[in-house]
Amino acid sequence: MSEKSNSQSYWKTNLKYLAILLSIWFLVSFAAGILFKDYLNQFKLGGFKLGFWFAQQGSIYVFVILIFIYIRLMNKLDKKHGYLE
């Protein structure tokens, strides 16, 4: 594989990962915390309504988890394409 096609494949995969992870974050933070909060508020987590929990803490936890997932995915992608540190 040529260097240019390797680089293009790398960035295409990187952008795919970013799009998927940012979509998940959007769904958790905006959809769960704002759009569906009334439905989610009928459930409780740790004594708090679930819609409130997602708006205040859940989206932050999910964001931190997504950062670690992105790190892992990028480390695998770097090794696959030969971009090691």
C-alpha positions in Angstrom: 0.0 0.0 0.0 1.4 3.4 -0.9 2.0 6.0 1.7 -0.7 8.3 0.3 -3.4 5.6 0.3 -2.3 4.5 3.8 -2.6 8.1 5.0 -6.0 8.5 3.4 -7.3 5.2 4.9 -6.0 6.3 8.3 -7.8 9.6 8.2 -11.0 8.1 6.8 -11.1 5.7 9.7 -10.2 8.4 12.2 -13.1 10.6 11.0 -15.5 7.6 11.1 -14.5 7.0 14.7 -15.0 10.7 15.6 -18.4 10.8 13.9 -19.6 7.7 15.8 -18.3 8.8 19.2 -19.5 12.4 18.9 -23.0 11.1 17.8 -23.1 8.9 20.9 -22.1 11.9 23.1 -24.8 14.1 21.4 -27.5 11.5 22.0 -26.5 11.1 25.6 -26.1 14.8 26.4 -28.7 16.4 24.3 -31.3 13.7 23.6 -31.3 12.0 27.0 -30.7 15.2 29.0 -33.1 17.5 27.2 -35.3 15.9 24.6 -36.3 12.8 26.5 -35.9 14.0 30.0 -39.7 13.9 30.7 -39.8 10.2 29.7 -36.6 9.4 31.6 -37.7 11.2 34.7 -40.2 8.4 35.5 -37.1 6.2 36.3 -34.7 6.9 39.2 -31.0 6.3 39.5 -29.4 6.7 42.9 -32.5 8.6 44.2 -32.5 11.1 41.3 -34.7 11.3 38.3 -32.9 9.7 35.4 -33.4 12.7 33.0 -31.9 15.0 35.6 -29.0 12.6 36.2 -28.2 12.5 32.5 -28.3 16.2 32.3 -26.1 16.8 35.3 -23.7 13.8 35.5 -24.4 11.1 33.0 -23.3 13.0 30.0 -20.0 13.9 31.7 -19.4 10.2 32.6 -20.2 9.1 29.1 -17.9 11.8 27.7 -15.0 10.6 29.8 -15.7 6.9 28.8 -15.7 8.0 25.2 -12.3 9.6 25.6 -10.8 6.3 26.8 -12.6 4.4 24.0 -11.1 6.9 21.4 -7.7 6.5 22.9 -7.9 2.7 22.6 -9.3 2.9 19.0 -6.6 5.3 17.9 -3.8 3.2 19.4 -5.0 0.2 17.5 -5.4 2.4 14.3 -1.9 3.8 14.8 -0.4 0.3 15.0 -2.4 -0.9 12.0 -1.1 1.9 9.8 2.4 2.0 11.2 2.2 5.4 13.0 3.9 4.3 16.2 5.4 6.8 18.7 
